[in-house]
Amino acid sequence: MPDTPRRQTFVTSSHWGAFEVDVEADRIVATRPFSQDPHPTRIPDILPAAVHHHARVARPAIRRGWLDTRDRCGRGSDDFVELPWDEALDIAGAEIDRVRKTHGNEAIFGGSYGWSSAGRFHHAQSQVHRFLNAAGGYVASFGSYSTGCAQAIMPHVFGGNFLNLLYQHQDSWQTLFDHTETLVMFGGINPKNAQVSMGGITEHDTASWFDRFAQKRMRCFNIGPQRSDAPAGCDWLPLRPGSDTALMLALAFVLEDEGLTDRAFLDACTTGFDRFRPYLMGDSDGQPKTPNWAAPLCGVDADEIRSLARRMAGTRTMITVAWSLQRAEHGEQPYWMSAVLAAMLGQIGLPGGGVGYGYGAIGGVGKSVIGMRGMTFSQLTNPVDTVIPVARIGDMLRHPGAEYDFNGRRGPYPDIRLIYWAGGNPFHHHQDLNALHEAWQKPETIIVNEPWWTATAKRADIVFPATTSYEREDIARTNLDDYLFYMPQLIPPVGEARDDYDIFAGLAQRMGIEDTFTEGRSASEWIRSLYSDYRALAAEQRIDAPDFEDLKARNWVRLPIRVDGPNRTLFAPFREDPQAHPLQTPSGRIEIFSETIDGFGYDDCPGHPVWLPPSEWLGTATEAAPLHLVSPQPGDKLHSQLESALADVPGARPVALAIHPEDAATRGIGAGDLVRVFNARGACRARAEVTEDIQPGVVALPTGAWFGDPDSNIDPDGNPNVLTRDIGTSRLGQGCSAHTALVDVARLSS
């Protein structure tokens, strides 16, 4: 009798953390939580179905219309012809060569969003960018859809790299617990979002910290449209979306009007308050930014605003700002104004005081570990200087050669003839997907590496089947975590899938750049080389990391890099001696007024924070679009990953739409009803979740559902980006404006 397949158990890591995996007969059959995780996420539960799903790309495929006539108009509706690997690589290599030799490398856009794998070597963004750089370069993108606006504005305010500040220098949860008395959360802090983190988060503990905050009797204020954006026990101040800056200005007005501003801190550590104050007090525009002025704009009672401002001034206060606030038109303003408000309180640089960004947005923010360098696969040097803001891809494709502004620079959009995308799904995270679908027909060729037939893969011309991180070996590590994982190859590649590295090596060989791309190394040799360099750098920091074979045998280790005692406080050295430790701003101080930004002459982002109402918000609601749509991150996956299997779960699709009972009742909508969410840009189906945990006039539809058929008049599974507006946050940041959208909702008969 044949042997019964033996079940084996491994530990691996992912962007949503570590977990145990059972493998039997070359299939992933089950997952379980990692033993060291106090609050494990349930996201991996769907993994076996997703990895072996029928939506996997089985073998290389080329769109029939492109293969026959180089037709561009069938993307999203055409069928595909499967070809052998050698033939498909020959065609793709020749096409990339044609474009770069005919139009130059400035005609190639290298798309990737970097969440493809927690592994350090098989990181699709590094792989595709290294390949394109070896081939002469590509048009790159700046920032991310999550923080692109903040990445542009905050260096003008605090100096330096915003993400470095965010991940390496902000106060830890322990510091907040030890010192903070009042936690003011603009946009909340949602443990749901903290399930994930770049490179992985092993111990999910955001909710645990809030339990400790409650035991300590720390006052936590959740300011935003949804009660569920912060753990139970927090005080909820319902706020109209898009009005956070108005509330911050009113809080600042109270501080200044009642003599609560810390003048000594402003004089020592900031510049430009004298230019900002006339606007705040109404001397320059005739409108004092009083609580009575702000109340009808933001929906918070004027007396509540005064009470909160006095409490913030009288206690150790940490202001936190969610990433969601800058994902809206004029998203620069609440981020800048939060810094000004914290500066007026004078607590920046004190433990547990000041301002912080992105707590709860990912699980790594608030962790306190010693940063360790290394384990990065070099992308080489890009000879092409052209860079566009990441959220302006649609405009770039629609308007080649058109002039646009970005952060003080003005220049034309490049004329893109070829897109190579690996490690992302723009038809998940971009705005106004119907408009993007039209723009996507413009390039001559689109090539995609992808494990699944996502909306992006269906809109490509050449699709190469890529492995998932469970079909290859790698190392998982991140500066935001103190665990190190050897990620074993759990199963053979599904179908004819190949690693991104092998795909690009095959293309590089055909284009005569193989030595530049591979340096004569296999993937296994690269992994060992990168790890060896990492160990050497760790040793320089007197941190003992196991050798490769030891790590491989052990599967995972916890590194001795956690800081459990007194730890970092953002801007503490600067506060102590601003002259000896200046910021990397032109003045060396916190810039309440920026001469640099003022010199740009942008009416949508002047030289200091101002209240600029969005073009679409409840203040401009109409009968046709009376509700403000917010689109938070999903709780059942990371972005759109694993969506193929979730779409098969009974009752999981379409996505649930949170709607207040008053808004539901006026539309005859009951809990669980199928509804149509719509505006002039598009429509999608959703399933009503009637709840008082959302403000009247606001609806919430999570992102992540795969975009459907472009010829349909309604997206079937509930992708909110058929409804969102594709405009930049301002001429300064040019970030995404997903939270600037008005819609209506109607009950569907079936």
HELIX and SHEET records of a PDB file:
HELIX    1   1 ILE A   43  ILE A   46  5                                   4    
HELIX    2   2 LEU A   47  VAL A   51  1                                   5    
HELIX    3   3 ARG A   64  THR A   69  1                                   6    
HELIX    4   4 TRP A   85  HIS A  103  1                                  19    
HELIX    5   5 ASN A  105  ALA A  107  5                                   3    
HELIX    6   6 ALA A  124  ALA A  134  1                                  11    
HELIX    7   7 GLY A  148  PHE A  158  1                                  11    
HELIX    8   8 PHE A  162  ASN A  164  1                                   3    
HELIX    9   9 LEU A  165  HIS A  169  3                                   5    
HELIX   10  10 TRP A  173  HIS A  179  1                                   7    
HELIX   11  11 ASN A  193  GLN A  195  5                                   3    
HELIX   12  12 THR A  206  LYS A  216  1                                  11    
HELIX   13  13 ARG A  227  ASP A  229  5                                   3    
HELIX   14  14 ASP A  244  ASP A  257  1                                  14    
HELIX   15  15 ARG A  263  CYS A  269  1                                   7    
HELIX   16  16 PHE A  273  MET A  281  1                                   9    
HELIX   17  17 PRO A  291  CYS A  298  1                                   8    
HELIX   18  18 ALA A  302  GLY A  314  1                                  13    
HELIX   19  19 TRP A  323  GLN A  326  5                                   4    
HELIX   20  20 GLU A  332  LEU A  345  1                                  14    
HELIX   21  21 VAL A  390  ARG A  392  5                                   3    
HELIX   22  22 ILE A  393  ARG A  398  1                                   6    
HELIX   23  23 PRO A  426  HIS A  429  1                                   4    
HELIX   24  24 LEU A  433  ALA A  439  1                                   7    
HELIX   25  25 ALA A  455  LYS A  458  1                                   4    
HELIX   26  26 SER A  469  GLU A  471  5                                   3    
HELIX   27  27 ASP A  500  MET A  511  1                                  12    
HELIX   28  28 GLU A  514  THR A  518  1                                   5    
HELIX   29  29 ALA A  523  GLU A  540  1                                  18    
HELIX   30  30 PHE A  548  ARG A  554  1                                   7    
HELIX   31  31 ALA A  572  GLU A  576  1                                   5    
HELIX   32  32 GLU A  595  PHE A  600  1                                   6    
HELIX   33  33 LEU A  618  THR A  620  5                                   3    
HELIX   34  34 GLU A  643  LEU A  646  1                                   4    
HELIX   35  35 PRO A  661  THR A  666  1                                   6    
HELIX   36  36 PRO A  720  VAL A  722  5                                   3    
SHEET    1   A 3 GLN A   8  THR A  12  0                                        
SHEET    2   A 3 PHE A  19  GLU A  24 -1                                        
SHEET    3   A 3 ARG A  27  PRO A  33 -1                                        
SHEET    1   B 6 PHE A  80  GLU A  82  0                                        
SHEET    2   B 6 ALA A  61  ARG A  63 -1                                        
SHEET    3   B 6 ILE A 462  PRO A 465 -1                                        
SHEET    4   B 6 THR A 445  GLU A 450  1                                        
SHEET    5   B 6 LEU A 418  ALA A 422  1                                        
SHEET    6   B 6 ILE A 108  GLY A 111  1                                        
SHEET    1   C 2 ALA A 140  PHE A 142  0                                        
SHEET    2   C 2 VAL A 387  PRO A 389  1                                        
SHEET    1   D 5 ASP A 235  PRO A 238  0                                        
SHEET    2   D 5 ARG A 219  GLY A 224  1                                        
SHEET    3   D 5 THR A 182  PHE A 186  1                                        
SHEET    4   D 5 THR A 317  VAL A 321  1                                        
SHEET    5   D 5 GLY A 354  TYR A 357  1                                        
SHEET    1   E 2 THR A 270  THR A 271  0                                        
SHEET    2   E 2 ILE A 590  GLU A 591  1                                        
SHEET    1   F 2 GLU A 403  PHE A 406  0                                        
SHEET    2   F 2 ARG A 409  PRO A 412 -1                                        
SHEET    1   G 3 ASP A 474  ALA A 476  0                                        
SHEET    2   G 3 TYR A 483  MET A 487 -1                                        
SHEET    3   G 3 TRP A 556  ARG A 558 -1                                        
SHEET    1   H 7 LEU A 627  VAL A 630  0                                        
SHEET    2   H 7 VAL A 698  ALA A 700  1                                        
SHEET    3   H 7 ALA A 656  ILE A 659 -1                                        
SHEET    4   H 7 GLY A 682  VAL A 690  1                                        
SHEET    5   H 7 LEU A 674  ASN A 679 -1                                        
SHEET    6   H 7 LEU A 742  ARG A 747 -1                                        
SHEET    7   H 7 LEU A 627  VAL A 630 -1                                        
END                                                                             
